[in-house]
């Protein structure tokens, strides 16, 4: 096993040579928000979609746009509005009266990185149009199915405080997001740096493209080969099962959980932990990798009961209690 681990470490070191240059390039424009950038990178390495939630002005859109500019790949920004239609995203058939035939016009979703800005401002029918694209990486228009390019990643943003003119995302769509990241305020020191860098009316300088789509796809294959010990696998399964049956793990969460995480959470938690190991330059997963990313994987997959809501208990608090109550291998 030690020889295999050594080989995996070498593969990781070779495949991640673009990680630090990419982070440095993004940091030229985005001050602070290191966790946000790493979570976007995790989604990129795991082929998993990311939902960013935070109040306006926290550089969510700027970070997504800057990261996209650092990658030599396609990028499309879609502004979600209440009057948006599914055809505005996936495409539609256009009738040509001259020859009496229909031609297909593909929508903006046919790109590599999709920035779904203010995703919760679009109605349910538009959200449903994204389900096939996010899960199967394909789109069906009329009776024809079109594959989406690889890599394909939806990076969505939403505002948690403004409710007027917004629609709650359905659970089926939330579950398709690998990570839900809560974007917080910068530190005082970071905000001082933001003032020095951004308090100008001059246009911001761009960033250079650091990595290609082919290098990202190769990095994904290396991430898949990262070693996960059986005890860490059992730890991951215990975490997910504790969201469904906390009493079996002697956790005092009676009546707090309405529904637990699905098996998709088990898969995503394992992949995300592997990506954390890859970013850190290791060929194996530690329990700390699981704990560091676990809240972002689970916070939108655990539904709290009405009793918990009445006591101001959130899904994040439930997940934190689970991590605190389970023994670490």
PECORNOR-V304171 format. One record per backbone hydrogen bond with DSSP energy under -1.0 kcal/mol. CO is the residue of the C=O (numbers start at 1). NH is the residue of the N-H. If there is no record, write none. Layout:
BEGIN
CO_NH / CO_NH
END
This chain:
BEGIN
1_5 / 2_6 / 3_7 / 4_8 / 5_9 / 6_10 / 7_11 / 8_12 / 9_13 / 10_14 / 11_15 / 12_16 / 16_19 / 18_22 / 19_23 / 20_24 / 21_25 / 22_26 / 23_27 / 26_29 / 26_30 / 33_37 / 34_38 / 35_39 / 36_40 / 37_41 / 38_42 / 39_43 / 40_44 / 41_45 / 42_46 / 43_48 / 49_178 / 49_179 / 50_156 / 51_181 / 52_158 / 53_183 / 59_63 / 60_64 / 61_65 / 62_66 / 63_67 / 64_68 / 65_69 / 66_70 / 68_71 / 70_210 / 70_211 / 71_73 / 74_113 / 76_115 / 78_117 / 81_84 / 85_88 / 86_89 / 86_90 / 89_109 / 90_107 / 92_105 / 94_103 / 96_100 / 101_96 / 103_94 / 105_92 / 107_110 / 109_111 / 112_153 / 113_76 / 114_155 / 115_78 / 115_117 / 116_157 / 117_80 / 118_121 / 119_122 / 120_167 / 123_127 / 124_128 / 127_130 / 130_134 / 131_135 / 132_136 / 137_148 / 139_146 / 141_144 / 144_141 / 146_139 / 153_114 / 154_50 / 155_116 / 156_52 / 157_119 / 158_54 / 163_166 / 170_174 / 171_175 / 174_177 / 179_51 / 181_53 / 187_191 / 188_192 / 189_193 / 190_194 / 191_195 / 192_196 / 193_197 / 194_198 / 195_199 / 198_200 / 211_72 / 212_216 / 213_217 / 214_218 / 215_219 / 216_220 / 217_221 / 218_222 / 219_223 / 220_224 / 223_226 / 227_285 / 229_233 / 230_234 / 231_235 / 232_236 / 233_237 / 234_238 / 235_239 / 236_240 / 237_241 / 238_242 / 241_244 / 241_245 / 245_248 / 246_249 / 246_251 / 247_250 / 251_253 / 253_256 / 256_305 / 259_303 / 262_265 / 263_267 / 264_268 / 265_269 / 266_270 / 267_271 / 268_272 / 269_273 / 270_274 / 271_275 / 272_276 / 273_277 / 274_278 / 275_279 / 276_280 / 277_282 / 278_281 / 283_227 / 286_290 / 287_291 / 288_292 / 289_293 / 290_294 / 293_297 / 294_298 / 295_299 / 296_180 / 298_301 / 303_258 / 303_259 / 305_309 / 306_310 / 307_311 / 308_313 / 309_312 / 314_318 / 315_319 / 316_320 / 317_321 / 318_322 / 319_323 / 320_324 / 321_325 / 322_326
END
